[in-house]
Amino acid sequence: MKTLEYKMTDATALAPAGGCATRPKALDLYCCAGGAAVGLHRAGFDVTGWDIVNQPRYPFDFVQGNALDADLTGYDFVWASPPCQAHSSLKALHAKEHECFIARTREKLKAWGGAYIIENVMGAPLENPVMLCGSAFGLNVRRHRIFESNIFLTGTDCEHWKQPEPLSVTGHFDGYGAGSRKARKPRNLKEAQDAMGMDWTNAKEIVQAIPPAFSEYLARQILRVMARHNDTLCREAGQKDEQ
């Protein structure tokens, strides 16, 4: 994947003399209950969530509204998780046609020009995505997800041999899931929360989430790029001062 040029806000453009820059600001679009948000925060971002549905258990600042109408001004990074029903492996079980928001989200993020990641399910039409698997993070879920970015990212390999009986945190929690011999459903909400690393969600929210470990892993890569960008700007500013 090619690394693209991106712009950063004044908040992280230059570190203050003798100190560190404030925590960069991330906007979490289509945020749901905040699985991605917690990972972003652990990596080092101040996070604001944005979702068309009210999210009372979202752990950070929250704005209710259409993600496609969100004002991206002032943010250093945007994470976007457009609804995945149009590309889910379970779509055949539902007669309703679901709109795909990926192209419109990508267009909005490219027009903005900052660093971004778009997350979705396997099979979604993302551009040059990397893949993450929960087995690579010591989780008891696989939760394969793909991620597109305008920053070069590194994904993970699957380590399924470490998971003799992974959980499938989807649908309802009712023991072994129909049609699956390799994954079972959680026996209760606590078991699902432990598997995903999300102890604040309810049953409906957790089946729509990604583990915070995923977003933390990728956000740390984004922050390393930002740090190198800051170092370059500082050197250039110092050279200009010497002239």
Residue pairs with C-beta under 8 A, 6 or more apart in sequence:
1 128
1 130
1 149
1 152
1 153
2 128
2 152
3 150
3 151
3 152
3 225
4 150
4 151
6 113
6 114
6 115
6 150
6 151
7 113
7 114
8 76
8 114
8 115
8 226
8 229
9 25
9 74
9 75
9 76
9 114
11 21
11 22
11 24
11 25
11 74
11 76
12 21
12 22
12 24
12 76
12 226
12 230
13 230
13 233
14 21
14 230
14 233
14 234
14 237
15 21
15 230
15 234
21 230
23 44
23 45
23 46
24 44
24 45
24 46
24 76
24 77
24 223
24 226
25 45
25 46
25 47
25 48
25 74
25 75
25 76
25 77
26 40
26 45
26 46
26 47
26 48
26 75
26 76
26 77
26 78
26 79
26 219
27 47
27 48
27 50
27 70
27 72
27 75
27 77
27 78
27 79
28 34
28 36
28 37
28 40
28 47
28 48
28 49
28 50
28 60
28 78
28 79
28 81
29 50
29 51
29 67
29 70
29 78
29 79
29 80
29 81
29 82
29 105
30 50
30 51
30 67
30 80
30 81
30 82
30 83
30 101
31 37
31 49
31 50
31 51
31 55
31 58
31 62
31 81
32 51
32 53
32 55
32 81
32 205
32 208
32 209
33 55
33 57
33 58
33 198
33 200
33 201
33 202
33 205
33 206
33 208
33 209
34 49
34 55
34 57
34 58
34 59
34 60
34 200
34 209
35 196
35 198
35 201
35 206
35 209
35 210
35 211
35 212
35 215
36 79
36 81
36 119
36 209
36 210
36 212
36 214
36 215
37 47
37 49
37 58
37 59
37 60
37 79
37 212
37 215
38 59
38 198
38 212
38 215
38 216
39 211
39 212
39 213
39 214
39 215
39 216
39 217
39 218
39 219
40 47
40 77
40 79
40 215
40 216
40 219
41 47
41 59
41 60
42 212
42 216
43 215
43 216
43 219
43 220
43 222
43 223
44 219
44 220
44 223
45 76
45 77
45 219
45 223
46 60
47 60
47 61
48 60
48 61
48 62
48 63
48 75
49 55
49 58
49 60
49 61
49 62
49 63
50 62
50 63
50 64
50 65
50 67
50 70
51 58
51 62
51 64
51 65
51 67
52 64
52 65
52 66
52 67
53 64
54 64
55 62
55 64
57 200
57 201
57 202
57 205
59 200
63 70
67 80
67 82
67 101
67 105
68 101
68 104
68 105
68 108
72 78
72 108
72 109
72 112
72 114
75 114
76 114
76 115
76 226
77 114
77 115
77 116
77 117
77 219
77 222
77 226
78 109
78 112
78 114
78 115
78 116
78 117
79 116
79 117
79 119
79 215
79 219
80 105
80 109
80 116
80 117
80 118
80 119
81 118
81 119
81 120
81 210
82 100
82 101
82 102
82 105
82 118
82 120
83 98
83 99
83 101
84 120
84 121
84 124
85 91
85 94
85 98
86 97
86 98
86 99
86 100
86 124
87 100
87 120
87 121
87 123
87 124
87 125
88 121
89 121
89 122
89 123
90 170
90 171
91 98
100 124
100 125
102 118
102 120
102 124
102 125
102 126
103 125
105 118
106 118
106 127
106 148
109 116
109 118
109 150
110 150
115 149
115 150
115 151
115 222
115 225
115 226
116 149
116 150
117 147
117 148
117 149
117 151
117 153
117 218
117 222
118 126
118 147
118 148
118 149
119 145
119 146
119 147
119 210
119 214
119 215
120 126
120 145
120 146
121 144
121 145
121 146
122 131
122 144
122 145
122 146
124 146
126 146
126 147
126 148
127 148
128 148
129 146
129 147
129 148
130 146
130 147
130 153
130 154
130 155
131 144
131 145
131 146
131 147
131 155
131 156
132 143
132 144
132 145
132 146
132 147
132 155
132 156
132 214
132 217
132 218
133 142
133 143
133 144
133 156
133 157
133 158
133 159
133 160
134 140
134 141
134 142
134 143
134 163
134 166
134 211
134 213
134 214
135 142
135 158
135 159
135 160
135 162
135 163
135 166
136 156
136 157
136 158
136 159
137 156
137 211
137 213
137 214
137 217
138 162
139 195
139 196
139 197
139 211
139 213
140 163
140 166
140 167
140 194
140 195
141 166
141 167
141 168
141 169
141 195
141 196
141 211
142 158
142 160
142 163
142 166
142 183
143 169
143 196
143 210
143 211
143 214
144 158
145 210
145 214
147 153
147 155
147 218
149 218
149 222
151 221
151 222
151 225
152 225
153 218
153 221
154 221
156 217
160 166
165 182
165 183
165 184
166 182
166 183
166 195
167 183
167 184
167 185
167 186
167 191
167 192
167 195
168 177
168 180
168 183
168 184
168 185
169 185
169 186
169 192
169 195
169 196
169 206
169 207
170 177
170 185
170 207
171 177
171 185
171 207
172 185
172 203
173 185
173 186
173 187
173 188
173 189
173 191
173 192
173 203
174 185
175 184
175 185
175 187
176 184
176 185
177 183
177 184
177 185
186 192
186 195
189 202
189 203
189 206
192 203
192 206
192 207
193 199
193 201
193 206
196 206
196 209
196 211
197 211
197 212
197 213
198 206
198 209
198 211
198 212
201 209
